[in-house]
């Protein structure tokens, strides 16, 4: 695919326009983490912004000065509203992904703006690696990121657009490796990392793992699209009404399990790639593990003899189970609106599989 080069000054105008909204999102939500997590994320944000490699040592004073300046910037933004994204003299709503990407397509760029967990806004601008047109949705895979906020989700689905971020997948893997190295526990993540030679060749290992897990991320997003078709538009409104409640975590976990039972788990069972199976299990949130103990049991069984049939079986059961659990949540929401949050939180015990 041939793309027209964009003049540097125009690219910088677009980049600054997007980055400004990233700063506003961080000003609103950047302090929502515990101190250790916050400092780690800021350190890696500094690494990205300064273009430092993963093997580069970061000076403590240098990072500290940058962090102080960044927090001052966030403080100055106060309650600022998100601004329009400016492209070639035109202004676009920052959540109008369709229009913005149409304007950027000739330059080989990709953009996304939307809400993630707890209603947190996320924005990014990146070089487009490739685009895939499927019957019901378009998949954008991005490469080098030009603008982003503190939290960089590896993938997002916005309506019928799916965004998968290679650079964010790589950085997520790096952060998880760094965290695992603190204590080096014998767990699923450790088994995933042991499938590569991170000690002797960090760069090649990180690239290989990124390519493998990018495929896993894409599988999940395909499942998300299928799950979205089943659940309908009311599901997203329910999530907005449950923002920052335990019910939001339960609902997101149920949808994630449905998506993975539809697509990711059957694919993992077929591909037989140990590293990805370990990583999938090691990347599950506490809520997802709590709701789906049968999946952990299937994984433990697979560990013994590498027979994938327990994974296939639990995925088959999960499609029906998680569909029904989601329908039950939606029914409660239709009856009680936002007030259903407490009832849905109480469902946790009943809907375990």
C-alpha positions as a Markdown table, in Angstrom:
| # | Residue | x | y | z |
|---|---|---|---|---|
| 1 | Unk | 0.0 | 0.0 | 0.0 |
| 2 | Unk | 1.5 | 3.3 | -1.1 |
| 3 | Unk | 1.1 | 6.3 | 1.2 |
| 4 | Unk | 1.7 | 10.0 | 0.4 |
| 5 | Unk | 4.4 | 11.5 | 2.8 |
| 6 | Unk | 3.0 | 14.2 | 5.0 |
| 7 | Unk | 5.1 | 17.3 | 5.5 |
| 8 | Unk | 6.8 | 17.4 | 8.9 |
| 9 | Unk | 5.1 | 20.6 | 10.1 |
| 10 | Unk | 1.7 | 19.2 | 9.3 |
| 11 | Unk | 2.4 | 15.9 | 11.0 |
| 12 | Unk | 3.6 | 17.8 | 14.1 |
| 13 | Unk | 0.4 | 19.8 | 14.1 |
| 14 | Unk | -1.7 | 16.7 | 14.1 |
| 15 | Unk | 0.6 | 15.0 | 16.7 |
| 16 | Unk | 0.4 | 17.9 | 19.1 |
| 17 | Unk | -3.4 | 18.1 | 18.7 |
| 18 | Unk | -3.7 | 14.4 | 19.7 |
| 19 | Unk | -1.1 | 14.6 | 22.4 |
| 20 | Unk | -2.9 | 17.6 | 24.0 |
| 21 | Unk | -5.9 | 15.4 | 24.6 |
| 22 | Unk | -3.7 | 12.6 | 25.9 |
| 23 | Unk | -2.3 | 15.1 | 28.5 |
| 24 | Unk | -5.9 | 16.1 | 29.5 |
| 25 | Unk | -6.8 | 12.4 | 29.9 |
| 26 | Unk | -3.7 | 11.9 | 32.1 |
| 27 | Unk | -4.5 | 15.0 | 34.1 |
| 28 | Unk | -7.9 | 13.5 | 34.9 |
| 29 | Unk | -6.8 | 10.0 | 35.6 |
| 30 | Unk | -3.0 | 9.7 | 35.9 |
| 31 | Unk | -3.1 | 9.6 | 39.7 |
| 32 | Unk | -5.5 | 6.7 | 40.0 |
| 33 | Unk | -2.7 | 4.1 | 40.6 |
| 34 | Unk | -0.9 | 3.0 | 43.7 |
| 35 | Unk | 2.5 | 4.7 | 44.1 |
| 36 | Unk | 4.7 | 1.8 | 42.9 |
| 37 | Unk | 2.5 | 1.2 | 39.8 |
| 38 | Unk | 2.3 | 4.9 | 39.1 |
| 39 | Unk | 6.1 | 5.4 | 39.3 |
| 40 | Unk | 6.7 | 2.3 | 37.0 |
| 41 | Unk | 4.2 | 3.6 | 34.4 |
| 42 | Unk | 5.7 | 7.1 | 34.5 |
| 43 | Unk | 9.2 | 5.7 | 34.1 |
| 44 | Unk | 8.2 | 3.7 | 31.0 |
| 45 | Unk | 6.2 | 6.7 | 29.7 |
| 46 | Unk | 9.4 | 8.7 | 30.0 |
| 47 | Unk | 11.3 | 6.0 | 28.1 |
| 48 | Unk | 8.8 | 6.2 | 25.3 |
| 49 | Unk | 8.7 | 10.0 | 25.1 |
| 50 | Unk | 12.5 | 10.3 | 25.0 |
| 51 | Unk | 12.9 | 7.4 | 22.6 |
| 52 | Unk | 15.1 | 5.3 | 24.9 |
| 53 | Unk | 15.7 | 1.6 | 24.3 |
| 54 | Unk | 14.6 | -1.1 | 26.8 |
| 55 | Unk | 18.2 | -1.8 | 27.6 |
| 56 | Unk | 19.1 | 1.8 | 28.3 |
| 57 | Unk | 19.6 | 2.9 | 31.9 |
| 58 | Unk | 17.4 | 5.8 | 32.9 |
| 59 | Unk | 19.0 | 8.4 | 35.1 |
| 60 | Unk | 17.1 | 8.9 | 38.4 |
| 61 | Unk | 17.4 | 12.7 | 38.4 |
| 62 | Unk | 16.5 | 12.9 | 34.7 |
| 63 | Unk | 13.3 | 10.9 | 35.2 |
| 64 | Unk | 12.6 | 12.8 | 38.4 |
| 65 | Unk | 12.8 | 16.2 | 36.7 |
| 66 | Unk | 10.7 | 15.1 | 33.8 |
| 67 | Unk | 8.1 | 13.7 | 36.2 |
| 68 | Unk | 7.9 | 17.0 | 38.1 |
| 69 | Unk | 7.4 | 18.9 | 34.9 |
| 70 | Unk | 4.7 | 16.5 | 33.7 |
| 71 | Unk | 2.8 | 16.7 | 36.9 |
| 72 | Unk | 3.0 | 20.5 | 36.7 |
| 73 | Unk | 1.6 | 20.3 | 33.2 |
| 74 | Unk | -1.3 | 18.1 | 34.3 |
| 75 | Unk | -2.0 | 20.5 | 37.1 |
| 76 | Unk | -2.2 | 23.4 | 34.7 |
| 77 | Unk | -4.8 | 21.6 | 32.6 |
| 78 | Unk | -7.2 | 21.5 | 35.5 |
| 79 | Unk | -10.7 | 20.7 | 34.2 |
| 80 | Unk | -9.9 | 21.4 | 30.6 |
| 81 | Unk | -12.2 | 19.9 | 28.0 |
| 82 | Unk | -10.9 | 17.7 | 25.1 |
| 83 | Unk | -10.2 | 19.7 | 22.0 |
| 84 | Unk | -10.9 | 19.0 | 18.3 |
| 85 | Unk | -8.3 | 17.0 | 16.4 |
| 86 | Unk | -7.0 | 19.4 | 13.6 |
| 87 | Unk | -6.1 | 17.9 | 10.3 |
| 88 | Unk | -5.4 | 20.0 | 7.2 |
| 89 | Unk | -7.4 | 22.9 | 8.4 |
| 90 | Unk | -10.4 | 20.7 | 9.4 |
| 91 | Unk | -11.5 | 20.0 | 13.0 |
| 92 | Unk | -12.9 | 16.7 | 14.1 |
| 93 | Unk | -14.5 | 15.5 | 17.4 |
| 94 | Unk | -11.7 | 13.5 | 19.1 |
| 95 | Unk | -14.1 | 10.5 | 19.4 |
| 96 | Unk | -15.0 | 10.5 | 15.7 |
| 97 | Unk | -12.6 | 7.6 | 14.7 |
| 98 | Unk | -14.2 | 7.0 | 11.3 |
| 99 | Unk | -13.8 | 10.6 | 10.0 |
| 100 | Unk | -10.3 | 11.1 | 11.5 |
| 101 | Unk | -9.0 | 7.8 | 10.0 |
| 102 | Unk | -10.4 | 8.6 | 6.6 |
| 103 | Unk | -8.5 | 11.9 | 6.7 |
| 104 | Unk | -5.3 | 10.2 | 7.8 |
| 105 | Unk | -5.4 | 7.1 | 5.5 |
| 106 | Unk | -3.5 | 8.7 | 2.6 |
| 107 | Unk | -0.6 | 9.4 | 5.0 |
| 108 | Unk | -0.3 | 5.9 | 6.4 |
| 109 | Unk | -1.4 | 7.0 | 9.9 |
| 110 | Unk | -4.0 | 5.6 | 12.3 |
| 111 | Unk | -5.9 | 7.2 | 15.2 |
| 112 | Unk | -8.1 | 6.1 | 18.0 |
| 113 | Unk | -10.1 | 7.9 | 20.7 |
| 114 | Unk | -12.5 | 6.2 | 23.1 |
| 115 | Unk | -13.3 | 5.2 | 26.6 |
| 116 | Unk | -11.7 | 2.2 | 28.4 |
| 117 | Unk | -11.9 | 0.7 | 31.9 |
| 118 | Unk | -13.6 | 2.9 | 34.5 |
| 119 | Unk | -14.6 | 5.3 | 31.7 |
| 120 | Unk | -11.0 | 6.5 | 31.2 |
| 121 | Unk | -10.4 | 8.2 | 27.8 |
| 122 | Unk | -7.6 | 6.9 | 25.7 |
| 123 | Unk | -6.1 | 8.5 | 22.5 |
| 124 | Unk | -3.3 | 7.5 | 20.2 |
| 125 | Unk | -1.8 | 8.4 | 16.9 |
| 126 | Unk | 0.6 | 6.0 | 15.2 |
| 127 | Unk | 2.1 | 4.8 | 11.9 |
| 128 | Unk | -0.3 | 2.3 | 10.2 |
| 129 | Unk | 1.4 | -1.0 | 9.8 |
| 130 | Unk | -1.5 | -2.7 | 7.9 |
| 131 | Unk | -5.2 | -2.6 | 7.6 |
| 132 | Unk | -7.4 | -5.7 | 7.3 |
| 133 | Unk | -11.0 | -5.5 | 6.0 |
| 134 | Unk | -13.2 | -8.3 | 7.4 |
| 135 | Unk | -17.0 | -8.7 | 6.6 |
| 136 | Unk | -18.3 | -6.8 | 9.6 |
| 137 | Unk | -15.3 | -4.7 | 10.8 |
| 138 | Unk | -12.0 | -3.2 | 9.9 |
| 139 | Unk | -8.8 | -4.0 | 11.8 |
| 140 | Unk | -6.0 | -1.5 | 12.0 |
| 141 | Unk | -2.5 | -2.7 | 13.2 |
| 142 | Unk | -0.3 | 0.2 | 14.2 |
| 143 | Unk | 3.5 | 0.4 | 14.5 |
| 144 | Unk | 5.5 | 3.4 | 15.9 |
| 145 | Unk | 3.3 | 5.6 | 18.2 |
| 146 | Unk | 3.5 | 9.3 | 17.7 |
| 147 | Unk | 1.1 | 10.4 | 20.5 |
| 148 | Unk | -0.3 | 8.4 | 23.4 |
| 149 | Unk | -1.4 | 8.8 | 27.0 |
| 150 | Unk | 0.1 | 7.2 | 30.2 |
| 151 | Unk | -1.9 | 4.0 | 29.8 |
| 152 | Unk | -1.6 | 2.4 | 26.3 |
| 153 | Unk | -4.0 | -0.5 | 25.9 |
| 154 | Unk | -2.7 | -3.0 | 23.5 |
| 155 | Unk | -6.0 | -3.2 | 21.7 |
| 156 | Unk | -9.4 | -1.5 | 21.5 |
| 157 | Unk | -12.6 | -2.0 | 19.7 |
| 158 | Unk | -14.6 | 1.1 | 18.7 |
| 159 | Unk | -17.8 | 0.1 | 17.1 |
| 160 | Unk | -16.8 | -1.7 | 13.9 |
| 161 | Unk | -13.2 | -0.6 | 14.1 |
| 162 | Unk | -10.5 | -2.7 | 15.8 |
| 163 | Unk | -7.2 | -1.1 | 16.8 |
| 164 | Unk | -4.2 | -3.3 | 17.7 |
| 165 | Unk | -1.1 | -1.5 | 18.8 |
| 166 | Unk | 2.2 | -3.4 | 18.2 |
| 167 | Unk | 4.3 | -0.9 | 20.1 |
| 168 | Unk | 1.9 | -1.0 | 23.1 |
| 169 | Unk | 2.0 | -4.9 | 23.0 |
| 170 | Unk | 5.8 | -4.7 | 23.1 |
| 171 | Unk | 5.8 | -2.2 | 26.0 |
| 172 | Unk | 3.2 | -4.2 | 27.9 |
| 173 | Unk | 5.4 | -7.3 | 27.6 |
| 174 | Unk | 8.4 | -5.4 | 28.7 |
| 175 | Unk | 6.6 | -4.0 | 31.8 |
| 176 | Unk | 5.4 | -7.5 | 32.7 |
| 177 | Unk | 8.8 | -8.9 | 32.3 |
| 178 | Unk | 10.3 | -6.2 | 34.5 |
| 179 | Unk | 7.7 | -6.8 | 37.2 |
| 180 | Unk | 8.1 | -10.6 | 37.0 |
| 181 | Unk | 11.9 | -10.3 | 37.4 |
| 182 | Unk | 11.5 | -8.7 | 40.9 |
| 183 | Unk | 10.7 | -12.0 | 42.5 |
| 184 | Unk | 10.7 | -14.5 | 39.5 |
| 185 | Unk | 7.8 | -16.6 | 40.8 |
| 186 | Unk | 7.1 | -20.0 | 39.2 |
| 187 | Unk | 3.8 | -19.0 | 37.5 |
| 188 | Unk | 2.2 | -18.9 | 34.1 |
| 189 | Unk | 4.0 | -15.6 | 33.1 |
| 190 | Unk | 7.3 | -17.0 | 34.1 |
| 191 | Unk | 6.7 | -20.1 | 32.0 |
| 192 | Unk | 5.9 | -17.8 | 29.1 |
| 193 | Unk | 9.1 | -15.8 | 29.4 |
| 194 | Unk | 11.1 | -19.0 | 29.8 |
| 195 | Unk | 10.1 | -19.9 | 26.2 |
| 196 | Unk | 12.4 | -17.1 | 25.0 |
| 197 | Unk | 16.0 | -16.2 | 25.7 |
| 198 | Unk | 15.4 | -12.9 | 27.4 |
| 199 | Unk | 18.7 | -13.1 | 29.5 |
| 200 | Unk | 21.0 | -13.4 | 26.4 |
| 201 | Unk | 19.0 | -11.6 | 23.7 |
| 202 | Unk | 16.4 | -9.2 | 25.0 |
| 203 | Unk | 15.7 | -7.5 | 21.7 |
| 204 | Unk | 15.1 | -10.6 | 19.6 |
| 205 | Unk | 13.1 | -12.3 | 22.4 |
| 206 | Unk | 10.9 | -9.2 | 22.9 |
| 207 | Unk | 10.3 | -9.0 | 19.1 |
| 208 | Unk | 9.4 | -12.7 | 18.8 |
| 209 | Unk | 7.1 | -12.6 | 21.8 |
| 210 | Unk | 5.5 | -9.4 | 20.5 |
| 211 | Unk | 4.7 | -11.0 | 17.2 |
| 212 | Unk | 3.2 | -14.1 | 18.9 |
| 213 | Unk | 1.1 | -12.2 | 21.4 |
| 214 | Unk | 0.0 | -9.6 | 18.9 |
| 215 | Unk | -1.8 | -12.6 | 17.2 |
| 216 | Unk | -3.4 | -13.4 | 20.6 |
| 217 | Unk | -4.5 | -9.8 | 21.1 |
| 218 | Unk | -6.1 | -9.8 | 17.6 |
| 219 | Unk | -7.9 | -13.1 | 18.3 |
| 220 | Unk | -9.4 | -11.5 | 21.5 |
| 221 | Unk | -10.6 | -8.5 | 19.6 |
| 222 | Unk | -12.2 | -10.7 | 17.0 |
| 223 | Unk | -14.0 | -12.4 | 19.8 |
| 224 | Unk | -15.0 | -9.0 | 21.2 |
| 225 | Unk | -16.7 | -8.1 | 17.9 |
| 226 | Unk | -18.6 | -11.4 | 18.0 |
| 227 | Unk | -19.5 | -10.9 | 21.6 |
| 228 | Unk | -20.7 | -7.3 | 20.8 |
| 229 | Unk | -22.9 | -8.6 | 18.1 |
| 230 | Unk | -24.5 | -11.0 | 20.6 |
| 231 | Unk | -24.9 | -8.5 | 23.4 |
| 232 | Unk | -26.1 | -5.5 | 21.4 |
| 233 | Unk | -25.6 | -1.8 | 22.0 |
| 234 | Unk | -27.3 | -1.7 | 25.4 |
| 235 | Unk | -24.3 | -3.5 | 26.9 |
| 236 | Unk | -22.0 | -0.5 | 26.4 |
| 237 | Unk | -24.6 | 1.8 | 28.0 |
| 238 | Unk | -24.8 | -0.5 | 31.0 |
| 239 | Unk | -21.0 | -0.3 | 31.4 |
| 240 | Unk | -21.1 | 3.5 | 31.3 |
| 241 | Unk | -23.8 | 3.5 | 34.0 |
| 242 | Unk | -21.7 | 1.0 | 36.1 |
| 243 | Unk | -18.4 | 3.0 | 35.8 |
| 244 | Unk | -16.1 | 2.6 | 38.8 |
| 245 | Unk | -18.4 | 0.0 | 40.5 |
| 246 | Unk | -17.5 | -3.6 | 41.2 |
| 247 | Unk | -20.3 | -4.5 | 38.7 |
| 248 | Unk | -18.3 | -2.9 | 35.9 |
| 249 | Unk | -15.4 | -5.3 | 36.6 |
| 250 | Unk | -17.8 | -8.3 | 36.7 |
| 251 | Unk | -19.5 | -7.3 | 33.5 |
| 252 | Unk | -16.2 | -6.7 | 31.6 |
| 253 | Unk | -14.8 | -10.0 | 32.8 |
| 254 | Unk | -18.0 | -11.8 | 31.6 |
| 255 | Unk | -17.7 | -10.2 | 28.2 |
| 256 | Unk | -14.0 | -11.0 | 28.0 |
| 257 | Unk | -14.7 | -14.6 | 28.8 |
| 258 | Unk | -17.4 | -14.8 | 26.2 |
| 259 | Unk | -15.1 | -13.3 | 23.6 |
| 260 | Unk | -12.3 | -15.7 | 24.4 |
| 261 | Unk | -14.5 | -18.8 | 24.5 |
| 262 | Unk | -15.8 | -17.8 | 21.1 |
| 263 | Unk | -12.4 | -17.3 | 19.5 |
| 264 | Unk | -9.2 | -17.1 | 21.5 |
| 265 | Unk | -9.4 | -20.4 | 23.5 |
| 266 | Unk | -10.3 | -22.6 | 20.5 |
| 267 | Unk | -7.5 | -21.0 | 18.5 |
| 268 | Unk | -5.0 | -21.5 | 21.4 |
| 269 | Unk | -6.0 | -25.2 | 21.5 |
| 270 | Unk | -5.4 | -25.5 | 17.8 |
| 271 | Unk | -2.1 | -23.6 | 17.4 |
| 272 | Unk | -0.4 | -25.6 | 20.2 |
| 273 | Unk | 2.0 | -22.7 | 21.0 |
| 274 | Unk | 3.1 | -23.2 | 24.6 |
| 275 | Unk | 4.4 | -19.7 | 25.1 |
| 276 | Unk | 1.0 | -18.2 | 24.1 |
| 277 | Unk | -1.0 | -20.6 | 26.3 |
| 278 | Unk | 1.2 | -19.7 | 29.3 |
| 279 | Unk | 1.0 | -16.0 | 28.6 |
| 280 | Unk | -2.8 | -16.1 | 28.1 |
| 281 | Unk | -3.2 | -17.6 | 31.6 |
| 282 | Unk | -0.6 | -15.3 | 33.2 |
| 283 | Unk | -2.4 | -12.2 | 31.8 |
| 284 | Unk | -5.8 | -13.0 | 33.3 |
| 285 | Unk | -7.1 | -10.4 | 35.8 |
| 286 | Unk | -8.0 | -11.5 | 39.3 |
| 287 | Unk | -11.7 | -11.1 | 38.6 |
| 288 | Unk | -11.5 | -13.2 | 35.4 |
| 289 | Unk | -9.7 | -16.0 | 37.3 |
| 290 | Unk | -12.2 | -15.8 | 40.2 |
| 291 | Unk | -15.2 | -16.1 | 37.8 |
| 292 | Unk | -13.7 | -18.9 | 35.7 |
| 293 | Unk | -11.9 | -21.5 | 37.9 |
| 294 | Unk | -12.7 | -24.2 | 35.4 |
| 295 | Unk | -10.3 | -22.5 | 32.9 |
| 296 | Unk | -7.5 | -22.7 | 35.5 |
| 297 | Unk | -8.3 | -26.4 | 36.0 |
| 298 | Unk | -8.2 | -27.0 | 32.2 |
| 299 | Unk | -4.8 | -25.2 | 32.0 |
| 300 | Unk | -3.4 | -27.3 | 34.9 |
| 301 | Unk | -4.6 | -30.4 | 33.1 |
| 302 | Unk | -2.9 | -29.2 | 29.9 |
| 303 | Unk | 0.3 | -28.6 | 31.8 |
| 304 | Unk | 0.5 | -32.3 | 32.7 |
| 305 | Unk | 0.2 | -33.8 | 29.2 |
| 306 | Unk | -0.1 | -31.0 | 26.7 |
| 307 | Unk | -3.5 | -32.4 | 25.7 |
| 308 | Unk | -5.6 | -29.4 | 24.5 |
| 309 | Unk | -9.0 | -31.2 | 24.8 |
| 310 | Unk | -9.8 | -29.7 | 28.3 |
| 311 | Unk | -9.2 | -26.2 | 26.8 |
| 312 | Unk | -11.6 | -26.9 | 23.9 |
| 313 | Unk | -14.2 | -28.4 | 26.2 |
| 314 | Unk | -14.2 | -25.6 | 28.7 |
| 315 | Unk | -14.4 | -23.0 | 25.8 |
| 316 | Unk | -17.4 | -24.9 | 24.4 |
| 317 | Unk | -19.2 | -24.8 | 27.7 |
| 318 | Unk | -18.2 | -21.2 | 28.2 |
| 319 | Unk | -19.9 | -19.9 | 25.1 |
| 320 | Unk | -23.3 | -20.9 | 26.5 |
| 321 | Unk | -22.5 | -20.1 | 30.1 |
| 322 | Unk | -21.2 | -16.6 | 29.6 |
| 323 | Unk | -23.9 | -15.7 | 27.1 |
| 324 | Unk | -26.5 | -16.6 | 29.7 |
| 325 | Unk | -24.7 | -14.7 | 32.4 |
| 326 | Unk | -24.5 | -11.6 | 30.2 |
| 327 | Unk | -28.2 | -11.9 | 29.3 |
| 328 | Unk | -29.0 | -12.1 | 33.0 |
| 329 | Unk | -27.1 | -8.9 | 33.7 |
| 330 | Unk | -28.8 | -7.1 | 30.8 |
| 331 | Unk | -32.2 | -8.2 | 32.1 |
| 332 | Unk | -31.4 | -6.8 | 35.6 |
| 333 | Unk | -30.2 | -3.6 | 33.9 |
| 334 | Unk | -33.4 | -3.2 | 31.9 |
| 335 | Unk | -35.4 | -3.6 | 35.1 |
| 336 | Unk | -33.4 | -1.4 | 37.4 |
| 337 | Unk | -31.0 | 0.8 | 35.3 |
| 338 | Unk | -27.9 | 1.9 | 37.1 |
| 339 | Unk | -29.4 | 0.6 | 40.3 |
| 340 | Unk | -28.8 | -2.9 | 39.1 |
| 341 | Unk | -25.1 | -2.6 | 39.9 |
| 342 | Unk | -25.4 | -4.0 | 43.4 |
| 343 | Unk | -27.5 | -6.9 | 42.2 |
| 344 | Unk | -25.0 | -7.8 | 39.5 |
| 345 | Unk | -22.1 | -7.6 | 41.9 |
| 346 | Unk | -24.0 | -10.2 | 44.0 |
| 347 | Unk | -24.1 | -12.5 | 41.0 |
| 348 | Unk | -20.4 | -13.3 | 41.2 |
| 349 | Unk | -20.8 | -16.5 | 43.1 |
| 350 | Unk | -23.7 | -17.8 | 41.1 |
| 351 | Unk | -22.1 | -17.3 | 37.7 |
| 352 | Unk | -18.8 | -19.0 | 38.3 |
| 353 | Unk | -17.9 | -21.7 | 35.9 |
